[in-house]
Amino acid sequence: MQQASATLQSVTTPDGVRLSYLSKGSGRPYVFSRAWITNLDYYDDEPPLAAFFRALAQRFNLVQFDTRGNGTSDRSPDRRDFESLVLDLETIIDETTEGPIVLHGSAFGGPVAIRYAASHPARVSHLILDNTSPGGPELIDQAQREAFLGMLGMFRTQPDAVFAALGFLSGPSTDTATRTRVERAKNSIDPSVAIDLYSMAFELDVVDLLERISCPTLIVHSTHNPSFVFRGAELMAERIPDATLVPLEGVAANLWDENTVLALNAIGEFLDEGTFGNTLVEDVGSVATATIMFTDIVGSTQLTRRLGDVVSRRLFNVHDMIVRRAVTANSGRIVKNTGDGFLATFEIPRLAVAAAREIRQSLETHQEAMHGPALSVRIGIHRGQLLDEGDDVFGSDVALTQRVMDTCSSSEILVTAGVHDELRLGGEGRRVSVKGFDEEVTVYAI
C-alpha cells in the first residue's frame, strides 16, 4: 500500500490500465468516486471545488482518482464498461487504503460505489451517495434517453456544443465561465470515450443491489437536479436499510456549486466528525466590502434591429470604451462584461457615483457631437459584501445590485439607501420590489 501523499501517483489495474490518484490528509480513509468527467490536474483551479476537497482532507485521508479514459489516467483503454469502472475502484481502494473506508459515490460514480459496497461489505464502514441514481427503468424517461443519445452523436463533429450542454446539466446555476468548463471537459475525456460511457449510463441498473448494502448510508441530493432526478434519491433511501436522505434545495449536480456548507455539515455529522461550520466560505475566496455597480444598455436588442448590426456594434463599442474609461479613471475595477453592460467594483462609494455620472454625461456628449442615435444606460449602485474569487465576484449583495439596476428607467442611476446616506446625496427615496428578495428596497435617483 502506498503512503498518503499529495503528489500524483499511479497504479495499474489487473487488466493493464494505468490509473492516476491523489492521497492527501490524515485520518479515516475517504475514497471519492466520480467516474467521469474528471481530471486531477484541474482540482485546484476552480476555487469552490478546491475548497470543498480541501475541507474533506482536513478531516480525512482523502483519495481521489481519474478512472480509465479520463484525465491523467490512460485515456484510450480497451475496456470501458461498468465492470471495468468497478475494477478501477477496487484497484484504487486496495492500493491506497487498509481496513474499512468511507466511500463517496458522486454522479456516475454512484452506481460504481453501490456495486462495491454491496460486494465488499467488510471494506466499507460508511457510504455517501450524492446527486446520483441507481438507474433502472423506473427512473428513465424514454424520450429523454433518445434525445440525449441523439445529442451524443454530435460529439465528434461539435464537441464544444455537447460539452457545454453537459456542463449546463451538471450545474445550471454555476458561476464558472462556460468556456472554462468546456475546455476542462475537453481536456478530461475524449469524445469517443464519452460516447461509450454516457451510452452505458442509460443501461445501468443497480436497484437490486440496494438492499444488500449493510453499512450506514447518507444520500445528499439537489431537489431539482436536472441530470439525476430526485426520485432516484428517494428510491435509494427507501431500499437501502440504514439510509438517511438529506435533500438540498437547488439545481446543481455538484456539491461544490451550491449548498456546499450544508452538504459538508451533513457529511461531518453523518461521520461523527462534527460540522464544518462556515469556514468554507472564507476558504473559497476572500469576503470583502465594496461598492458594486451594474450598467446596462437600455433596449439594445431593439436598437440593433433598428440600426443594423454594423452601426449598432460601433455604437456599443463607444459605450464600452466610455464605461471602461470612467471606471478606471475613478479607481474602479471592471469585473466583467455582462453582454449589454458591465459589473464593476469600487472601494469608495463616492468614486462609484462619480463614474456613473461620467458615463451618463460622456454618452450624452458623444451623441450631441456625432448627431447620432440615442444610447441610454441604466446604472445600479449598492454597497455590501461580496465573495471575490479573482476573476469574478458573487454574493447576495451582488445580485441585489443587479436587481436594483433592473428597476431603473431609461438613463437613470439608482443608489441604495446605504450609499445615499453615506454621501448625503439628498432627494426623495422610493421603495421598489426587486426580484428574488422578499423585502422592498429603498432607492434614490441621481
Secondary structure, DSSP 8 states (H G I E B T S, - for coil): ----EEEEEEEE-TTS-EEEEEEES-SSEEEEE--SS--GGGTTTSHHHHHHHHHHHTTSEEEEEE-TTBTTS-SS-S--SHHHHHHHHHHHHHHH--S-EEEEEETTHHHHHHHHHHH-GGGEEEEEEES---B-GGG--HHHHHHHHHHHTTTTT-HHHHHHHHHHHH-TT--S-HHHHHHHHHTTB-HHHHHHHHHHHTT-B-GGGGGG--S-EEEEEETT-SSS-HHHHHHHHHHSTTEEEEEESS--SSTTTSSHHHHHHHHHHHTTS---TTHHHHHHSEEEEEEEEEEEETTHHHHHHHH-HHHHHHHHHHHHHHHHHHHHHTT-EEEEE-SSSEEEEESSHHHHHHHHHHHHHHHHHHHHHHT-----EEEEEEEEEEEE-SS-EESHHHHHHHHHHHT--TT-EEEEHHHHHHHT--S-EEEE--TT-SS-EEEEE-
